[in-house]
Amino acid sequence: MTRDIPAFGLPDRNRQVILHDRPTGIPQAQHFRLATAPVPDPAMGEILVRNIYLSVDPAQRGWAADVANYSPPVPLGEPMRALAVGQVVRSRADGFAEGDFVYGFFGWQDYAAVPPTAVLHRCIEDLPLEAFASLCGINGVTAWLALTGLGRPRAGDTLVVSTAAGSVGSFVGQIGKGLGCRTIGLTGSDAKVAECQARFGYDVALNYHTADLDAALAQAAPGGVNVYYDNTGGPILDTVLRRMAVGGRVVQCGTAAVASWSPPPTGPRNEREILARRLVWSGFVIFDHMDSYAEACAALTDLHAQGRITWTTDMQQGLDQAPGAIAALYDGRNTGKSLIYIG
Ligand SMILES: NC(=O)c1ccc[n+]([C@@H]2O[C@H](COP(=O)([O-])OP(=O)(O)OC[C@H]3O[C@@H](n4cnc5c(N)ncnc54)[C@H](OP(=O)(O)O)[C@@H]3O)[C@@H](O)[C@H]2O)c1
């Protein structure tokens, strides 16, 4: 696919977004500062990537925090860890050529000198470049692998999805619908409810701020919920658990509603729901599944080519948008995949 990227020279400076204060909750703009450094020189075995689209992900909250997590915290004074889509502008690594487009851990900055292990995916499919940070980014691939692998939906199942209008949630709803499920989306505004139904094909969509969720779920899923794809935890999860069908599967993909992780939060206890409903409750982290990434991306690209999956992108412009972008995501201000164009 021809990429519509303007020709550029190599400026001799690298603008960066530095993590300079450790957040205790959701990272705010004041936890970051803008800085400039020389453009790095790739060592032997490395590539120099010029970033085009910076990704904004809820996971960055965990990467910025100093709490037990699946990956170590970003050191203070370093560029914020982030996924990005970029172009290889210098290669000293086998298998990478200048001009290749890649998606991976390149940070919130203009340039990154990285080893090939930082690359999650090469942008070779016939898709718009920004789709490599959504459909074929961790969002689409997580939705595909976690739903099919852990949720194991069957035709006729009722599937409930939280953050249903967001990037992961919108893919989960569409994939589930395609597999024959009745889909119920939970989201945070009436505009997003409308988008869930009109664009992402949900059979039912509910605004969890205004609906009586328990009563609405009882009505929308009279036979119980077979698969709950949970991106929030907290009170929404507590409510859905009490509406699960016997033998249901809960996929724990995110915990957006959990305000603080330290000390570990406790709340309504759900052990009895797990027991009485014989539930299977599974956690998922995409970085455990890199061997399946290309296969999932191929399946998603195929669905897109058949007109069976779509996405929304929430595009901002300019590196200076990055510091406040994680807080905006947790405020629900994004519609679709949050990206920052710095090309
Ligand atoms: N486990 C993994 O490997 C993996 C990989 C990728 C993503 N994820 C998780 O998937 C989830 C969605 O990620 P995404 O990138 O697609 O983000 P997103 O859904 O596009 O954006 C985050 C959304 O979370 C919702 N939200 C924020 N605070 C909330 C709260 N207190 N209660 C309920 N909803 C809240 C907001 O939607 P509303 O306006 O609808 O409230 C917001 O738009 C996140 O939890 C993320 O951590 C996990």
The ligand as a Gaussian input file, in Angstrom:
#p B3LYP/6-31G(d) Opt

LIG

0 1
 N       -5.124000      -6.563000      29.301000
 C       -4.569000      -6.112000      28.169000
 O       -3.650000      -6.700000      27.619000
 C       -5.136000      -4.857000      27.593000
 C       -4.716000      -4.362000      26.336000
 C       -5.310000      -3.194000      25.853000
 C       -6.265000      -2.532000      26.625000
 N       -6.626000      -3.058000      27.825000
 C       -7.663000      -2.420000      28.656000
 O       -8.831000      -2.264000      27.887000
 C       -9.581000      -1.171000      28.400000
 C       -9.962000      -0.258000      27.248000
 O       -8.776000       0.258000      26.670000
 P       -8.858000       1.230000      25.399000
 O       -7.467000       1.524000      24.987000
 O       -9.799000       0.652000      24.425000
 O       -9.444000       2.556000      26.043000
 P      -10.866000       3.234000      25.707000
 O      -11.934000       2.280000      26.079000
 O      -10.827000       3.767000      24.329000
 O      -10.830000       4.472000      26.706000
 C      -10.960000       4.275000      28.084000
 C      -12.448000       4.350000      28.480000
 O      -12.576000       3.874000      29.800000
 C      -13.808000       4.347000      30.285000
 N      -13.661000       4.677000      31.700000
 C      -12.761000       5.501000      32.242000
 N      -12.942000       5.553000      33.584000
 C      -13.992000       4.747000      33.862000
 C      -14.678000       4.383000      35.060000
 N      -14.330000       4.888000      36.255000
 N      -15.697000       3.510000      34.976000
 C      -16.065000       2.995000      33.793000
 N      -15.466000       3.305000      32.615000
 C      -14.445000       4.170000      32.667000
 C      -14.186000       5.574000      29.437000
 O      -15.302000       5.201000      28.622000
 P      -16.822000       5.591000      29.012000
 O      -17.017000       6.989000      28.511000
 O      -17.615000       4.574000      28.294000
 O      -16.915000       5.501000      30.497000
 C      -12.981000       5.775000      28.552000
 O      -13.309000       6.311000      27.286000
 C       -8.693000      -0.481000      29.442000
 O       -9.111000      -0.881000      30.735000
 C       -7.307000      -1.024000      29.136000
 O       -6.467000      -1.036000      30.252000
 C       -6.083000      -4.172000      28.318000

